[in-house]
Amino acid sequence: MRIEDDTLRTATVSFGGVTKSVSLALVPEAEVGDYVIVHVGFAISRLDEEAARRTLETYAELAASDPNRGVEL
């Protein structure tokens, strides 16, 4: 959604409507509009749109198959 060019190259990202600040220091090529995998506050990989779509569909299927199982953000 937004990138600040500070020391950690902090970005505001959206996780299904929830926004968080994460560091892009490990994925310096990431730009606004890209899909990234985030772990403990750091973007660790960039995904193309098709891979992101498949991943989001898999998460949705898992959540629908077990209503007691959620994806922790």
Sequence and secondary structure as in RCSB ss.txt:
>XXXX:A:sequence
MRIEDDTLRTATVSFGGVTKSVSLALVPEAEVGDYVIVHVGFAISRLDEEAARRTLETYAELAASDPNRGVEL
>XXXX:A:secstr
 EE  STT EEEEEETTEEEEEE TT TT  TT EEEEETTEEEEEE HHHHHHHHHHHHHHHHH TT     
